[in-house]
Amino acid sequence: MATKFTSESRRRLALVIGIGDYENVRKLKNPQNDAKALSSLLQRIRFTTADQQLDKTCNQLKHVLVDFEESVQSNDIVLFYFAGHGVQWEDQNYLLPKDFPDMDAADAKEKA
């Protein structure tokens, strides 16, 4: 017998990340504020949001993402939001953590 899930009976999970205080690339003014505002809105419409994920390093983001992924169950409604720098390389998009290295400086070292 198939189980019928309605939007009311399904869990609503959200992972909201905001990174603006970059160490090696241009800092951004609004990602933290945007992430806080969206988290607040999502909570008002009955989403369960993880703790605020602001200005995380690469290792911290890996843990946050794994923990969130492991919390997701079949039939959950899931939302992921990222505010911060991103890059595209070979048709793939990448989100940049707080401690992303200064690629211009690395290129200059390599050329020298």
Order of alpha helices (4+ residues) and beta strands (2+ residues): beta-alpha-beta-beta-alpha-beta-beta-beta-alpha
